Amino acid sequence: MSEKCLTVNELFSGIGTQAFALEYLGIPHKVVGMAEIEKNAIEAYNILHGETRNYGDISKIDKFVDYIESLAPKYAAMSNE
């Protein structure tokens, strides 16, 4: 049986302290996206965590909502397992 993994979108991500906290706590996770608008924070995030999909300005959330809605079938299937 494979270990369960938390899927994470880091909002207001800065340099990725949410991912660092999960790593420190030993919680298996996968960051699938982040939302950050500050240029230097984005650059630091990608250096520290690798290239990650950036949703940009959280106040323009429509593209983020589209992504979340695209995951709905996957999570519905998982709940039936």
TORSE-829144 format. One record per residue: residue number from 1; z, x, y of N, C-alpha, C, O in turn; chain; residue in one letter. Coordinates in Angstrom, 1 decimal. Atoms other than C-alpha are relative to their C-alpha. Layout:
// TORSE-829144
> NUM:Z:X:Y:Z:X:Y:Z:X:Y:Z:X:Y:A:A
...
// end
This chain:
// TORSE-829144
> 1:0.0:0.8:-1.2:0.0:0.0:0.0:0.0:0.9:1.2:0.8:1.8:1.3:A:M
> 2:0.0:-0.8:-1.2:-0.9:1.4:3.4:1.1:-0.4:1.0:1.5:-1.6:1.0:A:S
> 3:-1.0:0.2:-1.0:1.6:1.7:6.2:-0.6:-0.9:1.1:-1.7:-0.7:1.6:A:E
> 4:0.4:0.8:-1.1:1.4:-1.0:8.9:-0.1:0.9:1.3:0.7:1.8:1.5:A:K
> 5:0.2:-0.8:-1.2:0.2:0.3:12.3:0.0:-0.9:1.2:-0.8:-1.9:1.1:A:C
> 6:0.0:0.8:-1.2:0.9:-1.2:15.7:-1.2:0.3:0.8:-1.5:1.5:1.1:A:L
> 7:1.2:-0.2:-0.8:-2.2:-1.7:17.8:0.5:-0.2:1.5:1.2:-1.2:1.8:A:T
> 8:-0.5:-0.1:-1.4:-1.5:-0.8:21.5:-1.1:0.0:1.0:-2.0:0.8:0.9:A:V
> 9:0.7:-0.2:-1.2:-3.1:-1.4:24.8:1.0:0.4:1.1:1.9:-0.4:1.3:A:N
> 10:-1.0:-0.4:-1.0:-1.3:0.6:27.4:-0.4:-0.4:1.4:-1.4:0.1:2.0:A:E
> 11:0.2:0.5:-1.4:-1.2:-1.3:30.7:0.8:0.8:1.0:1.9:1.2:0.7:A:L
> 12:-0.7:-0.9:-1.0:-0.3:0.7:33.8:0.4:1.3:-0.7:1.5:1.7:-0.6:A:F
> 13:-0.3:-1.0:1.0:-0.6:3.6:31.5:0.4:1.4:0.6:1.1:2.1:-0.1:A:S
> 14:-0.3:-1.3:-0.5:-0.2:6.6:33.8:-0.5:1.1:-0.9:-1.7:1.1:-1.2:A:G
> 15:0.4:-1.0:0.9:-0.2:9.6:31.6:0.2:-0.3:-1.5:0.0:0.6:-2.4:A:I
> 16:-0.2:0.4:1.4:0.6:7.7:28.4:1.4:0.0:-0.5:1.6:0.3:-1.7:A:G
> 17:-1.4:-0.1:0.5:4.4:7.6:28.2:0.3:-1.1:-1.0:1.2:-0.9:-1.8:A:T
> 18:-0.2:1.0:1.1:4.2:4.4:26.1:-0.3:0.6:-1.3:0.4:0.4:-2.3:A:Q
> 19:0.4:-0.6:1.3:2.3:6.2:23.4:0.9:1.2:-0.4:1.3:1.3:-1.5:A:A
> 20:-0.9:-1.0:0.3:4.6:9.2:23.7:1.3:-0.5:-0.5:1.9:0.0:-1.5:A:F
> 21:-1.2:0.7:0.5:7.6:6.9:23.2:-0.1:-0.4:-1.4:0.8:-0.2:-2.2:A:A
> 22:0.3:0.5:1.4:6.1:5.4:20.1:0.0:1.2:-1.0:0.5:1.2:-2.1:A:L
> 23:0.0:-1.2:0.9:5.4:8.9:18.7:1.4:0.6:-0.2:1.7:0.9:-1.3:A:E
> 24:-1.3:-0.6:0.1:8.9:10.1:19.5:0.9:-0.8:-0.9:1.7:-0.3:-1.7:A:Y
> 25:-0.8:0.8:0.9:10.4:7.1:17.7:-0.6:-0.1:-1.4:0.0:-0.8:-2.3:A:L
> 26:0.6:0.0:1.3:8.1:7.6:14.7:-0.7:-1.3:-0.4:-0.7:-1.6:-1.6:A:G
> 27:0.6:1.2:0.3:6.4:4.3:15.0:-1.5:0.1:-0.1:-2.2:0.6:0.8:A:I
> 28:1.4:-0.1:0.2:2.9:4.3:13.5:-0.8:-0.9:1.0:-0.5:-2.1:1.1:A:P
> 29:0.8:0.8:-1.0:0.4:3.1:16.2:-1.3:0.6:0.2:-1.6:1.7:-0.1:A:H
> 30:1.3:-0.5:-0.4:-3.1:3.3:17.4:-0.3:-0.6:1.4:-0.2:-1.9:1.6:A:K
> 31:0.3:0.5:-1.3:-3.9:3.0:21.1:-1.5:-0.3:0.1:-2.4:0.6:-0.2:A:V
> 32:1.3:0.5:0.0:-7.1:1.0:21.5:-0.6:-0.1:1.4:-1.8:-0.3:1.6:A:V
> 33:0.5:0.1:-1.4:-7.3:0.9:25.3:1.2:0.2:0.9:2.4:0.2:0.5:A:G
> 34:-1.0:-0.2:-1.0:-5.5:1.6:28.5:-0.5:-0.6:1.3:-1.7:-0.8:1.4:A:M
> 35:0.4:0.5:-1.4:-5.5:0.3:32.1:0.6:0.9:1.0:1.9:0.9:1.2:A:A
> 36:-0.5:-0.9:-1.0:-5.2:2.8:34.8:-1.1:0.2:1.1:-2.3:0.2:0.7:A:E
> 37:1.0:-0.1:-1.0:-6.9:3.2:38.2:0.1:1.4:0.7:-0.8:1.8:1.5:A:I
> 38:-0.2:-1.2:-0.7:-5.4:6.5:39.5:-0.8:1.1:-0.7:-0.5:1.4:-1.9:A:E
> 39:0.9:-1.0:0.6:-8.0:9.3:38.9:0.7:1.1:-0.7:0.3:1.4:-1.9:A:K
> 40:-0.7:-1.1:0.7:-5.6:12.1:38.1:0.8:-0.4:-1.2:0.9:0.3:-2.2:A:N
> 41:-0.8:0.5:1.2:-3.5:10.0:35.7:-1.0:-0.3:-1.1:-0.7:0.0:-2.3:A:A
> 42:1.0:0.2:1.0:-6.7:9.0:33.9:-0.4:1.3:-0.7:-0.5:1.4:-1.9:A:I
> 43:0.3:-1.3:0.5:-7.7:12.6:33.6:1.1:0.6:-0.9:0.8:1.1:-2.0:A:E
> 44:-1.1:-0.5:0.8:-4.3:13.6:32.3:0.2:-0.7:-1.3:0.4:-0.1:-2.3:A:A
> 45:-0.1:0.8:1.2:-4.2:10.7:29.9:-1.0:0.5:-1.1:-0.7:0.7:-2.2:A:Y
> 46:1.1:-0.4:1.0:-7.5:11.7:28.3:0.2:1.4:-0.5:-0.1:1.7:-1.7:A:N
> 47:-0.3:-1.3:0.5:-6.4:15.3:28.1:1.1:0.0:-1.1:1.0:0.6:-2.1:A:I
> 48:-1.2:0.1:0.9:-3.1:14.4:26.4:-0.2:-0.8:-1.2:0.3:-0.5:-2.3:A:L
> 49:0.1:0.9:1.2:-4.3:11.6:24.1:-1.4:-0.1:-0.5:-1.6:-0.8:-1.5:A:H
> 50:1.4:0.2:0.4:-8.1:12.0:23.8:-0.6:-1.1:0.8:0.1:-1.9:1.4:A:G
> 51:0.8:1.0:-0.7:-10.8:9.9:25.3:0.4:-1.4:-0.5:0.4:-1.7:-1.7:A:E
> 52:-0.5:1.3:0.3:-9.5:6.3:25.4:-0.7:-1.0:0.9:-0.9:-0.8:2.1:A:T
> 53:0.6:1.0:-0.8:-11.2:3.1:26.6:0.9:-0.4:1.1:2.1:-0.8:0.9:A:R
> 54:-0.8:0.3:-1.1:-10.0:2.4:30.1:-0.5:-1.3:0.6:-1.7:-1.4:1.0:A:N
> 55:0.4:1.3:-0.6:-10.0:-1.2:31.4:0.0:0.0:1.5:-0.5:-0.9:2.1:A:Y
> 56:0.0:-0.1:-1.4:-9.4:0.0:34.9:1.0:-0.9:0.7:2.1:-1.0:0.2:A:G
> 57:-0.9:0.8:-0.8:-7.9:-2.3:37.5:0.4:-1.3:-0.8:-0.4:-2.1:-1.1:A:D
> 58:-0.5:1.2:0.8:-5.7:-4.8:35.7:-0.2:-1.3:0.7:-0.1:-2.4:0.1:A:I
> 59:0.2:1.2:-0.8:-6.3:-7.3:38.5:-1.4:-0.6:-0.3:-1.7:-1.7:0.0:A:S
> 60:1.4:0.4:0.4:-9.9:-7.5:37.2:0.0:-0.2:-1.6:-0.7:0.5:-2.3:A:K
> 61:-0.3:0.1:1.4:-8.7:-8.6:33.7:-1.0:-0.7:-0.8:-0.8:-0.7:-2.1:A:I
> 62:1.0:0.7:0.8:-11.7:-10.6:32.6:-0.6:0.8:-1.2:-0.7:0.2:-2.3:A:D
> 63:0.6:-0.8:1.1:-13.2:-7.8:30.5:1.1:0.3:-1.0:0.8:0.4:-2.2:A:K
> 64:-1.1:-0.2:1.0:-9.7:-7.2:28.9:0.2:-1.2:-0.8:0.4:-1.2:-2.0:A:F
> 65:-0.1:1.3:0.8:-9.4:-10.9:28.0:-1.1:-0.1:-1.0:-0.8:-0.6:-2.1:A:V
> 66:1.1:0.1:1.0:-12.8:-10.8:26.4:0.3:0.9:-1.2:0.0:0.5:-2.3:A:D
> 67:-0.3:-0.9:1.1:-11.7:-7.8:24.3:1.1:-0.6:-0.9:1.0:-0.6:-2.1:A:Y
> 68:-1.1:0.6:0.8:-8.5:-9.5:23.2:-0.5:-1.2:-0.8:-0.1:-1.4:-1.9:A:I
> 69:0.6:1.1:0.8:-10.4:-12.7:22.3:-0.9:0.5:-1.1:-1.0:-0.2:-2.1:A:E
> 70:0.8:-0.5:1.1:-12.7:-10.6:20.2:0.8:0.4:-1.2:0.3:0.5:-2.3:A:S
> 71:-0.9:-0.4:1.1:-9.7:-9.5:18.1:0.6:-1.2:-0.7:1.0:-1.0:-1.8:A:L
> 72:-0.7:1.2:0.6:-8.5:-13.1:17.4:-0.4:-0.2:-1.4:0.5:-0.4:-2.3:A:A
> 73:0.3:0.2:1.5:-10.5:-13.5:14.1:0.6:1.0:-0.9:1.1:0.7:-2.0:A:P
> 74:-0.6:-1.0:0.9:-9.2:-10.2:12.8:1.5:-0.3:-0.2:2.0:-0.2:-1.3:A:K
> 75:-1.4:0.3:0.2:-5.6:-11.2:13.5:0.3:-1.3:-0.7:1.3:-1.4:-1.4:A:Y
> 76:-0.1:1.3:0.7:-6.1:-14.7:12.2:-0.1:0.3:-1.5:0.6:-0.2:-2.3:A:A
> 77:0.1:-0.4:1.4:-7.3:-13.1:8.9:1.2:0.7:-0.5:1.6:0.5:-1.7:A:A
> 78:-1.1:-0.7:0.4:-4.4:-10.8:8.8:1.2:-0.9:-0.3:2.0:-0.6:-1.2:A:M
> 79:-1.1:0.8:0.2:-1.9:-13.6:9.1:-0.1:-0.8:-1.3:0.9:-1.4:-1.7:A:S
> 80:0.1:0.7:1.3:-3.3:-15.2:6.0:0.1:0.9:-1.2:0.0:0.4:-2.4:A:N
> 81:-0.1:-1.0:1.2:-2.8:-12.1:3.8:1.4:-0.2:-0.6:1.7:0.5:-1.6:A:E
// end
